[in-house]
Every structure is written in C-alpha cells, then in structure tokens.
Amino acid sequence: MPKFLQAKRAAYVIWKKPYMVVGKDTYIQSVLERMGFINPFSNLNGRYPVVTEEDFQKADLDYVFLASEPYPFKEQHQSEFTAMMPNVKVVNVEGEMFWYGSHMLLAASYFKNLVESLEG
C-alpha cells in the first residue's frame, strides 16, 4: 500500500435516491481496508447503509468512489458530488472489480492503476 493512501478516508457509493454506501461486513469493505482506506461509514448499522448529503459532508472524506453498478454512476454524478464536496476527489470506479469472483483475476492490475491515478 502506498504511504500516501494510509489513513485516507473513502466512501464507496453503490446507489442514489437514496444514497447507499458500503458499510461493515462486506467484501468491498475488506478490499478498501486492504488498500489502506478508512471507511467512515463502516460503523453504521447494516451492510449498505443509507446516508445523506450531510453525512457525506460531515465524514471528512478524501475520496468518493462511485460504482458503475448496481447503480450506473456516470460522469455527471461525479460533478454532483464535486459540487457537494469540492475538496474531495470523486472517482468513478468499475464496480465489478470490487466483487469477488472471476473479475478478481483482473482486479490487482485495476487497483494498481486506480491507486496510481489517485496519486496524481
């Protein structure tokens, strides 16, 4: 794990209306932890808790990851989150890479590229 990622706070968003994020006891949470991220929503009840814009703003985030599935977040959603939290880096990510299964064969390379893109 690159040193610049240590203790960086990241939210992984899976749904809109209502906003839902990855919480505790999920495979995606374990991937985020393994990459060195702190998920400020992992203390909420449920595996995929509902959060509000205010929750995002209070979470002191460094990154927001917008998953491509199950909700198909697009570039326009990146702009919405950037407007909501101008000092947070908002990144669209391939949701399938964060699920267990055959995609994990490609995930190491995907995560390496993702981390390198965050560095810049």
Steps between C-alpha positions, in 0.01 A plus 500: 500500500642838404574725797289782360188281537554415866216637710318653201126501545290361216131434439389241247158600365276232349162672463324833453152600626568419772877508514633167620861424586702194586496436871640232726522126440523524122756374255537851357579634848775239534644607162500866607671412828760289319575799279552710814182708500290589801127473435327749733169325436613157619369579849140545379239227531459277201723385220377770260381793712300793368679833538418862423691784337558633851649164604743519208596855590558414867706188421823695433561299182806499280339290226158399377483193279190486281436142391392411148256248645249426641413868439664616175680813624631709210714813455201727570479347848866579554415866445212481748724358772776749422250784542389346830859453625744715301809386694436128450632303203205325334582198286278274292608138550420168333273340757560148371865526602394535862295178504642156562505252215666474161550878478758471775741364237507852355455690826865525609594683182183713520572599863863582418383736224234647727751575775740655249221725371425617855861594558502759225 
